[in-house]
Amino acid sequence: MGKNTNLQAEIKKEIIVTLTRKVSDNTFDVLFNTPARDGVFDSGGADGTAGTKTLHDGLRTSKNQNFGYRLHLELGNDALGSGKKEVMTIRNCCITAHTKTLDANNAQEETIEFYSYVQPIISTGSTAARALTGADEI
């Protein structure tokens, strides 16, 4: 009676994508240190009605489904054996971390992390994953 237990249930699956590159400009700095951290917000409906597109500042309700970045990861030139490229699309991504590293030989690298809770789409083309995220997928 009255003993605390740890929650062992899975609530949501989190997908994290980490990109690392040599520093060539301040793009990652600008994305992380401005309201662009939460991506673009589209005020259009899931039914495809037109809306305005602005930077998502993270202050709107979390029930919004048309926000964030959409990352397309090309997994291979002929991964399916049919001459088509397999593409994994991760939708509604936001930036969670950004770091820079310095080595002894002055090589600078930077890393940026994106996270999403929406199930990714695996497709074989460039147009299959352009549809808006549905309300039932959030």
N, C-alpha and C positions, 0 to 999 in steps of 0.2 A: 504494500500500500504506500502510495506516495513516492515511489521510486521513479526517477527520471529515466527514460529510455531514448536511445538515439533513433531518429527517423531513418529507416533503411529503404524507403520507397523512392523510386525515381520520379521526379516531378516533371522535368522537361529535359530534352536532349539539347545540349549546347554544342555548337560547332564553332571551332576556332581556327582561323587561317592566319598564319604568320608569314609575312613577306620580309626578306632581308636583302639589302642591296648596298652597294658602295655609294657613299654620299656624292651626288652630282649637282643637286640643287636643294632648295628648301621646301619641296612639295610636301613631304611627310610632316614637316614642322607646321606648315600652314594648315594642313588637314586636321592635325591633332589639337592645335592651340587656338582654333577658331570655332564658331558654331558648326562648321562643316563636319565635326566629329560624328554627328548623328546622320549624316547623309542628306539626301534631297527628300522633301515632302511634296507629294502630289495631292492636291485637294480634290481630285477627281474621284468618282466612285468606282467600286469594283466592277460595275457594269460597263466600264469603258467611257463614261461621260467625261468630257474635257474639264480640266481644272487648271489652277495655277501651280507652278512649280517654284518652290523656294527652299532655302536651306532649313533643315529641320533642327530646331534648337533644343529639343528634348523636353520642352515645357508643355507640350500638348498632351492630351490624354494618351495613354498607352494602347487604347483600342484602335488607334490609327493603323491601317494596314499598308498604306502606300508611302513608305519612308525607307530611308537607309540606302546603302550601296548594294549593288548586284554584282557579285564576282563570278566571272566565267573562267573555269579552270579547264584547259585543254589537256586531256589525259593521254593522248597519243595520236600519231598520224594514221595508223591503221589498226586501232585497238580492237575493233569489232570484226576485222577480216573482210570488210566489204568496201574498203577504200574511203569510208566516212570517218571523220574524227569524232571521238566521244568527248562530250563537254559536260562538266558538272557545274551547275549554276547554283550558287548559294545566295539566297535572297534576303532582303531586309537586314543587311549587315551594318553594324556600327563599330566605330573604332574604340578599342578599350585600352590600348597601351602604345607607347612610342618610346624607343630608346636609341641612343647613339653610343657607339663604342670607339675608343681610340686605342690603337696598338702602339708598340714601341717603334715601329717603322713608319709611323704617321698614316697608316691606312685607316680610314674612317669607314665604318659601316653603320647603318641604321636599320632598325626593325620596327615594323608596325603590325599590330594585331587587330583583326576584325573578328567579331562574334555575331552569331545569329542563333535564334531558337526555332527557325522555320526549316522544315524538311527540305533538303536540296533536291534539285531536279537533275536527272541524268538524261541527256538527249544526244542526238547525232546530227545536229545542225545548228546554225546560228540564229534561227528564228523561232525555234520551239519553246524557248524559255523567256519570251518577251511579254507574256501575259501578266497582268497585275496579280499580286498575291491575293488569294481569296480569303474571305472572312473566316471560313471554316479551316484554313490552314494556319491561322495564328495561334 
